[in-house]
């Protein structure tokens, strides 16, 4: 109709969103009109789009390389200044191991003496009590990036709690599957509510022990707490408990809340698989960005 609308139509056509509905009316008038539109689509999609993407990608790679180079230079400068700060005498080329030990104790205040010694073994493996710049430069990063964890032994109580967790997850999963499937049996129909109550109370007990509000000594859960899986399991348990409370009071809809909570609680089965824990961890890193 006019020049501005024509440019807008060509831009829409270059994105292939309105292809071929935009130029079909002109194609119906004359088939030769298709030559222009086909040529325009080929040039815009296979050449112009690729050219723009290549420029953007090249600019990104160049900027990332500059940031990486600047980061490397900053790290080198930080290490050099740290070495100079630990030098007691400007004429000396070595720093004392005791100074490095005190620095590590400040940087890693939660490390005990055994872990600090392990870090010092990286920096001063020959126990010469003196570290030159080259050794400090190469070993300090390894020491600071190292994550030293004390080996923990699983107690009988922790193994029992883990066994209960697996049992509850398995029973709850089977319970929900049998309810939502075409399975039907008199014995199962008679224990639907009582079985759901038992699974709910056992699951809440397992969660309470794993949260460890009373700070039970020498107890660490074998499977680490996960805010997503354990949080949803807690929500499911509270919903089921609300259904049990409604049943005790005698109001309607109690069984619905119980079953709704058991369906939510099926999420606890996933926390035993590293694949699902890794998916949740990666998602929690990506979603805020």
Order of alpha helices (4+ residues) and beta strands (2+ residues): alpha-alpha-alpha-alpha-beta-alpha-alpha-beta-alpha-alpha-alpha-alpha-alpha-alpha-alpha
